[in-house]
Amino acid sequence: GINAEYGEQKAAEKSLLEHAVCSLKTFLTNLQNVVPNEFIEVVNFSHSPAILVEFTKNTTQILNSLSDIECQDRTNVTALMELCLKECQLWNVITQTHIILITDRIPGPLSQPLEGFPYGCHMSLAALTPSTDVNNRAQAFFNSCNLKGKLYPGPVLGPESVDRIFENILLDNYSRFEAALWFGHQSTSVVITPSPDVEHLAGITLKPTPKTFPTTLRIHGFLPATDLHNPPYVSRHVLLHSGPKTPPKATSKIPDLRVLLNEGLRAKDCVAMVNLGMGWFGVVSSHLPKAERNLKKSNLIFSIIAPNAFSWLGNPNFLRLKRLVGPEKQSNMPYKEEYSNSYDNKSGSGMVWIKSSTLKQNVMKVVRYAKRLPDKGSVMFLKELNKVRRSILFYGFTDMMTVLCELLEKEKTPENSEILSNCIAQLKDERDPTKVIKT
């Protein structure tokens, strides 16, 4: 009797697993149609979790991995959630992550509460169980994980019930966001993926946002990418073509604004500015992955910038051609440095570190001259070392002085040890910017 019951239980679990895998494959296929380019990771868990597929966009690899999932007799939810926490922390704080936990047992609260999940992380609990009154137990589990979550129960087990669970998860968490991209009198329909979330933007920045994200993106102007530098974006999206693919013959006759923008921004090394309202701005740029050499694989990237992020440009609302603005308004124009690279500074011996890359260039230049000591380069080494040291003291970058000393320490050889030791000692002891380091 016991063996028969055990066999029936195993058969029921296997049947339920087959239903879940079949529904999950349908879910992933529909997800690819609604929100393409999503990174997905598959984890199988029992007494210890195992990553079947690490984060990837390869849907075929993900679908094939589902065949390796097996029924287990033990479940260690704590170990699973610790792994999920570790994997979610691989992404930056602003990235929204979604955990879909599929199980036939509603987990209870963890013995030790977990902390550290990113702000944008939330969970969908797909409960493949006919149990009733499980909301309190699921909510206690979400609270112990410090996660926002929602329970998707299956009141009646069966293929249709399991399908309905995944359909609801898709409808609640993933939507296709279409918008019209305008430049002058030309426009094109685009899909913004992943879909922008106004509530998420407001929660991260604690700044007021429009009630709804605009469905009309109007380009107001262009900026050289070197002037924009790298502002702190709040979220980043891809602008994809909306609608069915047009046959090649038709595309050659109808100009596509998306293609024109992509080619033009890449050729001129510019970005396009979009006003989203209430001080929020969008930046459209052309992006080609580093590992990709085919220019046809480049995409239009849409970055959302929070208010007052362009501190070095001034108010972006005043971005326009100077000759079209009256003299009384020119004082409000975005300020542009006469030089963006410290090497081009002709006004004095101080260095301008608007960009972090410029600071790195100057420090590495000192290190390069240090490698040439003592045979050659001693004059240029001291000259560049004093320029960097003076700027560090003027800006108050005391930590940078320690880093510079550590870099010079690594360049010591028996030949230049005496010179570098003397310079390092002066860097540590002398804090007067008017004094000059000597060998």
C-alpha positions as CSV (number, residue, x, y, z in Angstrom):
1,G,0.0,0.0,0.0
2,I,2.8,2.4,0.9
3,N,4.8,1.7,-2.3
4,A,1.6,2.1,-4.4
5,E,0.9,5.5,-2.8
6,Y,4.5,6.6,-3.2
7,G,4.4,5.6,-6.9
8,E,1.1,7.4,-7.5
9,Q,2.6,10.5,-5.8
10,K,5.7,10.4,-8.0
11,A,3.6,10.0,-11.1
12,A,1.4,13.0,-10.1
13,E,4.6,15.1,-9.5
14,K,6.0,14.1,-12.8
15,S,2.7,15.0,-14.6
16,L,2.6,18.3,-12.8
17,L,6.3,19.0,-13.8
18,E,5.5,18.2,-17.4
19,H,2.5,20.7,-17.3
20,A,4.7,23.3,-15.7
21,V,7.6,22.9,-18.3
22,C,5.2,23.0,-21.2
23,S,3.5,26.2,-19.9
24,L,6.8,27.7,-19.1
25,K,8.0,27.2,-22.6
26,T,4.9,28.9,-23.9
27,F,5.5,31.7,-21.4
28,L,9.1,32.3,-22.5
29,T,8.1,32.3,-26.2
30,N,5.4,34.9,-25.6
31,L,7.8,36.9,-23.4
32,Q,10.3,37.1,-26.3
33,N,7.5,38.5,-28.5
34,V,6.4,41.1,-25.9
35,V,9.8,42.1,-24.4
36,P,12.7,41.0,-26.5
37,N,16.3,41.1,-25.4
38,E,15.5,40.1,-21.8
39,F,18.3,38.5,-19.8
40,I,17.0,35.2,-18.2
41,E,18.6,32.8,-15.8
42,V,17.3,29.3,-14.9
43,V,17.8,27.8,-11.5
44,N,16.7,24.3,-10.4
45,F,16.4,23.9,-6.6
46,S,16.0,21.0,-4.1
47,H,18.3,20.5,-1.1
48,S,20.8,22.8,-2.9
49,P,20.1,25.2,-5.9
50,A,21.8,24.7,-9.2
51,I,22.1,27.2,-12.0
52,L,21.1,25.4,-15.2
53,V,21.6,28.5,-17.5
54,E,23.3,31.7,-16.5
55,F,21.9,35.1,-17.6
56,T,21.6,35.0,-21.3
57,K,19.3,36.3,-24.1
58,N,19.6,33.0,-26.0
59,T,16.0,31.7,-25.8
60,T,16.8,28.4,-27.5
61,Q,19.4,27.6,-24.8
62,I,16.9,28.4,-22.1
63,L,14.2,26.3,-23.6
64,N,16.5,23.3,-23.9
65,S,17.6,23.6,-20.3
66,L,14.0,23.1,-19.1
67,S,14.2,19.4,-20.1
68,D,16.9,18.9,-17.4
69,I,14.6,19.9,-14.5
70,E,13.8,16.9,-12.3
71,C,11.4,16.3,-9.4
72,Q,13.2,16.4,-6.0
73,D,12.1,15.2,-2.6
74,R,13.6,18.0,-0.6
75,T,13.4,21.8,-0.9
76,N,15.8,24.3,0.7
77,V,14.2,27.6,0.0
78,T,16.7,29.5,2.2
79,A,19.6,28.4,0.0
80,L,17.6,29.2,-3.1
81,M,16.9,32.8,-2.0
82,E,20.5,33.4,-0.9
83,L,21.5,32.4,-4.5
84,C,18.8,34.7,-5.9
85,L,20.2,37.5,-3.8
86,K,23.7,36.9,-5.0
87,E,22.6,36.8,-8.7
88,C,20.4,39.9,-8.4
89,Q,23.4,41.8,-6.9
90,L,25.3,41.2,-10.1
91,W,23.2,43.9,-11.7
92,N,23.4,47.6,-10.8
93,V,20.9,49.1,-8.3
94,I,18.7,50.7,-11.0
95,T,18.1,47.5,-13.0
96,Q,14.7,45.9,-12.4
97,T,14.9,42.2,-11.7
98,H,12.0,39.7,-11.6
99,I,12.1,36.4,-9.7
100,I,9.5,33.8,-10.8
101,L,9.4,31.0,-8.2
102,I,7.6,27.9,-9.5
103,T,6.8,25.4,-6.8
104,D,4.1,22.9,-5.7
105,R,4.6,23.9,-2.0
106,I,4.0,27.4,-0.6
107,P,7.2,28.3,1.4
108,G,6.8,29.7,4.8
109,P,8.9,32.6,6.3
110,L,12.6,32.1,6.4
111,S,14.3,31.4,9.7
112,Q,16.7,34.3,9.1
113,P,15.3,37.3,7.2
114,L,17.2,38.2,4.1
115,E,18.3,41.8,3.2
116,G,20.0,43.3,0.3
117,F,17.7,42.7,-2.7
118,P,17.8,45.7,-5.1
119,Y,15.0,48.2,-5.0
120,G,13.6,47.2,-8.3
121,C,13.5,43.5,-7.5
122,H,10.2,41.7,-7.1
123,M,8.8,38.2,-7.0
124,S,6.0,36.2,-8.6
125,L,5.2,33.0,-6.8
126,A,3.6,30.5,-9.1
127,A,1.9,28.0,-6.7
128,L,1.1,24.8,-8.5
129,T,-1.0,23.5,-5.7
130,P,-4.8,23.4,-5.1
131,S,-4.4,24.5,-1.5
132,T,-6.6,27.3,-0.4
133,D,-6.0,30.2,2.1
134,V,-2.3,30.4,1.3
135,N,-2.1,34.2,1.0
136,N,-0.9,34.8,4.5
137,R,1.8,32.1,4.3
138,A,3.0,33.6,1.0
139,Q,3.0,37.1,2.3
140,A,5.1,36.0,5.4
141,F,7.6,34.5,3.0
142,F,7.8,37.8,1.0
143,N,8.3,39.8,4.2
144,S,11.1,37.5,5.4
145,C,12.9,38.1,2.1
146,N,12.2,41.8,2.2
147,L,10.7,41.6,-1.3
148,K,7.6,42.9,-3.0
149,G,5.8,39.9,-4.2
150,K,2.5,38.5,-5.6
151,L,1.0,35.0,-5.3
152,Y,-0.4,33.3,-8.3
153,P,-2.3,30.2,-7.0
154,G,-3.8,27.4,-9.0
155,P,-7.1,26.4,-7.4
156,V,-7.5,23.4,-9.6
157,L,-4.5,21.5,-11.0
158,G,-4.4,20.8,-14.7
159,P,-2.9,22.0,-17.9
160,E,-5.4,24.9,-18.3
161,S,-4.9,26.1,-14.7
162,V,-1.1,26.1,-15.0
163,D,-1.3,27.9,-18.4
164,R,-3.5,30.5,-16.8
165,I,-0.9,31.1,-14.0
166,F,1.8,32.0,-16.5
167,E,-0.6,34.1,-18.6
168,N,-1.4,36.2,-15.6
169,I,2.3,36.6,-14.7
170,L,3.0,37.8,-18.2
171,L,0.0,40.2,-18.2
172,D,0.8,41.7,-14.8
173,N,4.6,42.2,-15.2
174,Y,5.4,42.5,-18.9
175,S,3.8,44.9,-21.4
176,R,4.7,46.1,-24.9
177,F,5.2,49.8,-24.7
178,E,4.9,51.5,-28.1
179,A,5.6,55.1,-28.8
180,A,6.0,57.5,-31.7
181,L,9.5,58.9,-32.3
182,W,9.4,62.3,-34.0
183,F,12.1,64.5,-35.6
184,G,10.8,67.5,-37.4
185,H,8.0,66.3,-39.7
186,Q,9.2,62.7,-39.8
187,S,8.1,60.0,-37.3
188,T,8.3,56.3,-36.8
189,S,6.7,53.8,-34.4
190,V,9.1,52.2,-31.9
191,V,8.8,49.7,-29.1
192,I,10.7,50.7,-25.9
193,T,12.1,47.7,-24.2
194,P,12.1,47.0,-21.4
195,S,8.9,49.1,-20.8
196,P,9.6,52.3,-18.8
197,D,8.2,52.3,-15.3
198,V,7.3,55.8,-13.9
199,E,6.8,54.4,-10.4
200,H,10.3,52.8,-10.4
201,L,11.9,56.0,-11.6
202,A,10.3,58.0,-8.8
203,G,11.2,55.4,-6.2
204,I,14.9,55.4,-7.2
205,T,15.4,59.2,-7.5
206,L,12.8,60.4,-5.0
207,K,12.0,63.1,-7.5
208,P,8.6,64.0,-9.0
209,T,7.8,62.3,-12.3
210,P,5.1,62.6,-14.9
211,K,2.0,60.6,-14.0
212,T,2.4,58.5,-17.2
213,F,5.4,58.0,-19.5
214,P,4.9,60.0,-22.7
215,T,4.0,58.0,-25.8
216,T,5.4,60.7,-28.1
217,L,9.1,61.2,-28.1
218,R,10.0,64.4,-29.9
219,I,13.7,65.1,-30.6
220,H,14.5,68.7,-29.8
221,G,18.2,68.7,-30.8
222,F,21.6,67.1,-30.9
223,L,24.7,67.2,-28.8
224,P,28.2,66.0,-29.4
225,A,28.7,62.8,-27.4
226,T,32.0,64.3,-26.0
227,D,30.0,67.2,-24.5
228,L,27.4,65.0,-22.9
229,H,30.1,62.8,-21.3
230,N,28.4,60.1,-19.3
231,P,25.6,61.4,-17.2
232,P,24.0,59.2,-14.5
233,Y,21.1,57.6,-16.3
234,V,18.2,56.1,-14.2
235,S,17.2,53.5,-16.8
236,R,18.3,52.4,-20.2
237,H,16.2,50.9,-23.0
238,V,16.4,49.8,-26.6
239,L,14.3,51.4,-29.3
240,L,13.1,48.6,-31.6
241,H,11.0,48.6,-34.8
242,S,7.3,48.4,-34.2
243,G,5.1,46.2,-36.3
244,P,5.9,43.3,-38.8
245,K,9.1,43.3,-40.7
246,T,8.7,45.0,-44.1
247,P,10.0,43.2,-47.2
248,P,13.4,44.4,-48.4
249,K,12.0,46.0,-51.6
250,A,9.6,48.1,-49.6
251,T,12.2,49.2,-47.1
252,S,14.4,50.6,-49.9
253,K,11.6,53.0,-50.9
254,I,10.3,54.1,-47.5
255,P,12.9,55.9,-45.3
256,D,12.9,54.6,-41.7
257,L,13.6,57.4,-39.2
258,R,15.1,54.7,-36.8
259,V,17.7,53.7,-39.4
260,L,18.5,57.3,-40.4
261,L,19.0,58.2,-36.7
262,N,21.1,55.2,-36.0
263,E,23.4,55.8,-39.0
264,G,23.6,59.6,-38.4
265,L,24.3,59.5,-34.7
266,R,27.1,56.9,-35.2
267,A,28.7,58.8,-38.1
268,K,28.6,62.2,-36.4
269,D,29.3,60.8,-32.8
270,C,26.3,62.7,-31.5
271,V,23.3,62.0,-29.3
272,A,19.7,63.2,-29.6
273,M,17.8,65.0,-26.8
274,V,14.2,64.2,-25.9
275,N,12.3,66.3,-23.3
276,L,10.1,64.0,-21.2
277,G,8.6,66.8,-19.0
278,M,9.1,67.9,-15.4
279,G,12.9,68.2,-15.8
280,W,13.3,64.6,-17.1
281,F,15.2,64.1,-20.3
282,G,15.9,61.2,-22.7
283,V,19.1,60.7,-24.6
284,V,19.0,58.7,-27.9
285,S,22.3,57.2,-28.9
286,S,23.7,54.6,-31.3
287,H,25.3,51.6,-29.6
288,L,27.3,48.7,-31.0
289,P,28.4,46.0,-28.5
290,K,32.2,45.7,-28.1
291,A,32.3,42.1,-29.3
292,E,30.2,42.9,-32.4
293,R,31.9,44.1,-35.6
294,N,28.9,44.1,-37.8
295,L,27.5,47.7,-37.9
296,K,24.1,46.3,-38.8
297,K,23.9,44.9,-35.3
298,S,23.9,48.4,-33.7
299,N,20.8,49.6,-31.8
300,L,19.3,52.8,-30.7
301,I,19.7,53.2,-27.0
302,F,17.2,55.4,-25.0
303,S,18.6,56.5,-21.7
304,I,16.4,58.3,-19.2
305,I,18.1,61.1,-17.2
306,A,16.8,62.5,-13.9
307,P,16.4,66.3,-13.4
308,N,19.5,68.4,-12.7
309,A,21.9,65.6,-13.9
310,F,23.5,67.9,-16.5
311,S,25.4,70.0,-14.0
312,W,28.2,70.8,-16.5
313,L,25.8,71.7,-19.3
314,G,23.3,73.9,-17.5
315,N,19.6,73.7,-18.1
316,P,18.9,71.4,-21.2
317,N,15.8,73.5,-21.9
318,F,18.0,76.2,-23.3
319,L,19.8,73.9,-25.7
320,R,19.6,75.7,-29.1
321,L,21.7,77.5,-31.6
322,K,23.2,80.6,-30.1
323,R,22.5,82.7,-33.1
324,L,18.8,82.1,-32.7
325,V,18.8,83.3,-29.1
326,G,18.7,87.0,-28.0
327,P,21.6,88.5,-26.1
328,E,19.4,88.7,-22.9
329,K,18.9,84.9,-22.9
330,Q,22.5,83.9,-23.8
331,S,23.6,83.9,-20.2
332,N,21.3,80.9,-19.6
333,M,22.8,78.9,-22.4
334,P,24.5,75.7,-21.3
335,Y,28.1,76.4,-20.5
336,K,30.7,74.7,-22.6
337,E,34.3,74.4,-21.5
338,E,36.9,75.9,-23.8
339,Y,38.8,72.6,-23.3
340,S,37.5,69.2,-22.4
341,N,40.9,67.5,-22.1
342,S,43.4,68.6,-19.5
343,Y,46.2,68.5,-22.0
344,D,44.5,71.3,-24.0
345,N,44.5,73.6,-21.0
346,K,46.3,76.8,-22.1
347,S,45.2,79.0,-19.2
348,G,47.6,77.7,-16.6
349,S,49.4,74.7,-15.1
350,G,46.3,73.3,-13.3
351,M,44.5,70.3,-14.8
352,V,40.8,70.2,-15.7
353,W,39.3,66.9,-14.6
354,I,35.7,67.1,-15.9
355,K,35.8,63.5,-16.9
356,S,37.2,60.6,-14.9
357,S,39.0,59.3,-18.1
358,T,41.0,62.5,-18.1
359,L,42.2,62.0,-14.5
360,K,43.2,58.4,-15.4
361,Q,45.1,59.7,-18.5
362,N,47.1,62.1,-16.4
363,V,48.0,59.7,-13.7
364,M,49.0,57.0,-16.2
365,K,51.2,59.5,-18.0
366,V,53.2,59.9,-14.8
367,V,53.5,56.2,-14.5
368,R,54.7,55.8,-18.1
369,Y,57.5,58.3,-17.4
370,A,58.4,56.5,-14.2
371,K,59.0,53.3,-16.2
372,R,61.7,55.1,-18.2
373,L,63.7,56.2,-15.1
374,P,66.6,56.7,-14.6
375,D,68.1,56.6,-18.1
376,K,65.6,59.0,-19.7
377,G,62.5,61.0,-19.0
378,S,63.5,62.3,-15.6
379,V,62.7,65.9,-16.5
380,M,59.3,65.1,-18.0
381,F,58.6,62.7,-15.1
382,L,59.1,65.5,-12.5
383,K,57.2,68.0,-14.6
384,E,54.1,65.8,-15.0
385,L,54.3,64.5,-11.4
386,N,54.3,68.1,-10.1
387,K,51.3,69.0,-12.3
388,V,49.3,66.1,-11.1
389,R,50.3,66.6,-7.5
390,R,49.4,70.3,-7.6
391,S,45.9,69.5,-9.0
392,I,45.3,66.8,-6.5
393,L,46.0,69.2,-3.6
394,F,43.9,72.0,-5.2
395,Y,40.9,69.7,-5.6
396,G,41.4,68.0,-2.3
397,F,41.7,64.5,-3.7
398,T,43.8,63.1,-0.8
399,D,42.8,59.5,-1.6
400,M,44.1,60.0,-5.1
401,M,47.6,61.0,-3.6
402,T,47.7,57.6,-1.8
403,V,46.8,55.8,-5.1
404,L,49.5,57.7,-7.0
405,C,52.1,56.6,-4.3
406,E,51.0,53.0,-4.6
407,L,51.3,53.1,-8.4
408,L,54.8,54.5,-8.2
409,E,55.7,52.0,-5.6
410,K,54.9,49.2,-8.1
411,E,57.2,50.7,-10.7
412,K,60.3,50.4,-8.5
413,T,63.3,48.6,-9.9
414,P,66.9,48.4,-8.5
415,E,67.8,51.2,-11.0
416,N,65.1,53.8,-10.2
417,S,64.4,52.8,-6.6
418,E,66.2,55.7,-5.0
419,I,64.5,58.3,-7.2
420,L,61.0,56.9,-6.8
421,S,61.4,56.4,-3.0
422,N,62.5,60.1,-2.6
423,C,59.5,61.3,-4.7
424,I,57.0,59.1,-2.8
425,A,58.3,60.3,0.5
426,Q,57.8,64.0,-0.6
427,L,54.3,63.2,-1.9
428,K,53.3,61.8,1.5
429,D,54.9,64.5,3.6
430,E,54.7,67.7,1.6
431,R,51.2,69.2,1.4
432,D,52.0,72.7,0.2
433,P,50.9,72.9,-3.5
434,T,53.4,75.8,-4.1
435,K,56.4,73.5,-3.3
436,V,58.0,71.5,-6.1
437,I,59.1,67.9,-5.8
438,K,62.7,67.4,-6.6
439,T,64.9,64.3,-6.9
